[in-house]
Amino acid sequence: MDPTLPPAQRVKLLVSNMTTSQKIHFMHGKFTGNPSMADGYIGFIDGIPELGIPDIKMNDGPQGFRGPKAPGTSTCWPSGSTVGATWDVELARQWGEAMGQEFFQKGANIQLGPGLNIARVPRNGRNFEYISGEDPVLGAAMAPNVIKGIQSQGVVANAKHWVMNSQETHRGTIGPSVNEVVDERTSWEIYYPPFEASVKAGVGSFMCGYNAVNGEQACGSKSVLRTDLKERMGFEGWVMSDWLATHSIAVPEGLDQEMPWSMHYNLENMMSKLKSGGVTPEQIDESVSRIFTPLMTMGAFDNPTPNTPEKNVTSTANDMLARKLAAAAMVLAKNQGDILPLSTSTTRVAILGLEAKDPTIGGGGSGFVSPAHVSAPFDALNGRLHSLGVDVTFADETHLSAAADVAAAADVAVVFVGQRSSEGVDRKSLSLPDAQEQLIAAVAKAQRQTVVVMVTPGPMLTPWRDDVAALLVPFMPGQEYGEAVADVLLGDVNPSGRLHHTLPKIENEINMAKSQWPGVGGFAGFGLTATYTEQLNVGYRWYHSHGVEPAFSFGHGLSYTTFDYDGLFVDAQNVVSFAIKNNGTRPGAEVPQLYVTFPESAEEPPRQLKAFDKIYLKPGESRVVTFPLSSRDFSIWDIASHGWSEVNGYFGIEIGASSVDIRLSAKLARNATLLALV
């Protein structure tokens, strides 16, 4: 084929010269007898060299190359949720580029990520994978750059898990699926935006989930796959099933490819469907064209990578980027008396907790990446503090009285804790393990100057928050955790992460009934039915609607410096502007957030995030920040027209450092011909 022709034209010529059996060959994965590894990859399809079609090589996962065949030969990056906590779209792009580079260097041409789902259920076992946190606007802003970064390296990105993949309980890998019942408006306003943004960014592939949506399997739902994704959103790539999530031949419904092998999409079944008219030749051509076009666009046909999964692709540059990402994501939730950064006058520091020496750095399942090495917090802090002449002692949670004594004898105690999480199971609670809770209590009682560093896969409980001086949240920080947390604790990096999950005061603070999660009953082959009766009141929206104050709010994060906001103005083109000044003594980054409250007639939750930015300022430096607002920002989903509809009336415009720390506010009057401050 002429490589100068546009990919779509080349693919059309290619498909027209393929036999039906050759086309069907690319609509399912290769069976090797080992469901976790096909030719060294989690998903594999043999190419056809005589037609110039390369091998299709897919691999987990959403936060790095999972390599059970060659562990320790790729970077264990901070998780997707961790990168979401940076609120930094440029860092998201760098993360995507670096991951894409490693995938290409290991021979893969498809990365099975990023994960984009909204964290509806605080205890969802896969929340650590998802960059969106609990907010659709945050996810829609962060996802495109990750996708563009991955695909800039010649690797097709994969947006997952489409859609409403909100829990692991009864998810349906083996046995009946959970049926997620959600209305159309909630789908489009809360759960679709990160995926819609990925479509606009040109993502090449989607993965449908194990769950069902409104009584239809996500991997067999015409309304979800064809109507919403391919027609209304205009997605031009292909949809693959999650592994073993195919329940039938669903080509007409929009499922293009069954993975990891052909339980349903095998040649015999497909030819039978073609003969009966259940599948048409045109639909087969469409699916195969959708598969080939992104691969050709990314260069897989003309620049196939000769590398294999065994190649060691780690590098010093990627180590440094992983460290930068981990530090940028850390949220300083509390800092009483400016205990952090650790003072140069400190002479004795107690480091406590097994997590200091054997840390949790990531989650389990397809998001797991075997690290090339692990930087442990104790090693990093101990070395750097000793070089400063600071005496360091250690104790763990297995000897509480000794830990209390060590803490009492120090100037500052730093307690490292964390909760693990994995694909396949939802967390049992939002609490730390009992031993860690007891350690914090014992240390805080013995030493008022106590800092807690809490690794978390999502929302967590902090019943001891009033008893400690500081709380630092690194989320799932990846292999460079130790050096990154030392950078923040010692002040080499000013913390700038922001919470993208609300941290509640109590378990199930949002009052989810069993009918909402994990679900009840079951019918027509479904395990449980989970009904989204909260509708738009997800995450911080629920707190605002119900007037409940959490432990730490969405968007919250402290700094080692302070910032002033001033001069809010909205012009006739819907551009919101204001000034931010760093009036402290340290350089740092602020994350101004714009929230909009709709007129009551719109029946929307109050104070919704619509825009944000990350602004780096030197001491004394100021900058004017601008947020252009589009008609979409003043619209709701209209179920009658199946489209966005602008709302008229009085809108609240608020600029804050979090969803509750509002610094500037104004009201706008909007109608068909007028926009005015009032």
Secondary structure, 3 states (H helix, E strand, C coil): CCCCCCHHHHHHHHHHCCCHHHHHHCCECCCCCCCCCECCECEEECCEHHHCECCEEEEECCCCCCCCCCCCCCCCCCCHHHHHCCCCHHHHHHHHHHHHHHHHHCCCCEEECCECCCCCCCCCCCHHHECCCCCHHHHHHHHHHHHHHHHCCCCEEEEEEECCCCCCCCCCCCCCCEEEECCHHHHHHHHCHHHHHHHHCCCCEEEECCCEECCEEHHHCHHHHHHHHHHHCCCCCEEEECCCCCCCCCCCCCCCEECCCCCCCCHHHHHHHHHHCCCCHHHHHHHHHHHHHHHHHCCCCCCCCCCCCCCCCCCHHHHHHHHHHHHHHCEEEEEHHHCCCCCCCCCEEEEECHHHCCCCCCCEHHHCCCCCCCCCHHHHHHHHHHHCCCEEEEECCCCHHHHHHHHHCCCEEEEEEECCCECCECCCCCCCCHHHHHHHHHHHHHCCCEEEEEECCCCCCCCCHHHCCEEEECCCCCCCHHHHHHHHHCCCCCCCCCCCCCECCCCCCCCCCCCCCCCECCCCCCCEEEECCCCCCCCHHHHHHHCCCCCECCCCCECCCCEEEEEEEECCCCEEEEEEEECCCCCEEECCEEEEECCHHHCCCCCEEEEECCEEECCCCEEEEEEECCHHHHEEEECCCCEEEECCEEEEEEEECCCCCEEEEEEEEECCCCEEEC
